[in-house]
Amino acid sequence: MEEEEMRKPWVDQDACIGCGLCVNNVPEVFRLADHDKAEVYDAGGAYEDTIQQEAIDICPVSCIQWLD
């Protein structure tokens, strides 16, 4: 898939509680920033299905979304 066709995940830093589920499940895409909030550091690090199922769908505060 070409990069411009890929959807990119985004973390709402204000809503993130820093639980680390996305980081533990998809460390190729997410990491905890210095302020202990999740951030995307490599949007293309995993397949969209993996990001959806292992991060977006399980986020307890629904702070991870796809950028349009």
Secondary structure as the mmCIF struct_conf table of DSSP 4:
data_model
#
loop_
_struct_conf.conf_type_id
_struct_conf.id
_struct_conf.beg_label_comp_id
_struct_conf.beg_label_asym_id
_struct_conf.beg_label_seq_id
_struct_conf.end_label_comp_id
_struct_conf.end_label_asym_id
_struct_conf.end_label_seq_id
HELX_RH_3T_P HELX_RH_3T_P1 GLU A 3 GLU A 5
BEND BEND1 MET A 6 MET A 6
STRN STRN1 LYS A 8 VAL A 11
TURN_TY1_P TURN_TY1_P1 GLN A 13 ALA A 15
HELX_RH_AL_P HELX_RH_AL_P1 LEU A 21 ASN A 25
TURN_TY1_P TURN_TY1_P2 PRO A 27 VAL A 29
STRN STRN2 PHE A 30 LEU A 32
TURN_TY1_P TURN_TY1_P3 ASP A 34 HIS A 35
BEND BEND2 ASP A 36 ASP A 36
STRN STRN3 ALA A 38 VAL A 40
BEND BEND3 TYR A 41 TYR A 41
TURN_TY1_P TURN_TY1_P4 ALA A 43 GLY A 44
BEND BEND4 GLY A 45 ALA A 46
HELX_RH_AL_P HELX_RH_AL_P2 GLU A 48 ILE A 51
HELX_RH_PI_P HELX_RH_PI_P1 GLN A 52 ILE A 56
TURN_TY1_P TURN_TY1_P5 ASP A 57 ILE A 58
TURN_TY1_P TURN_TY1_P6 PRO A 60 VAL A 61
STRN STRN4 ILE A 64 LEU A 67
#
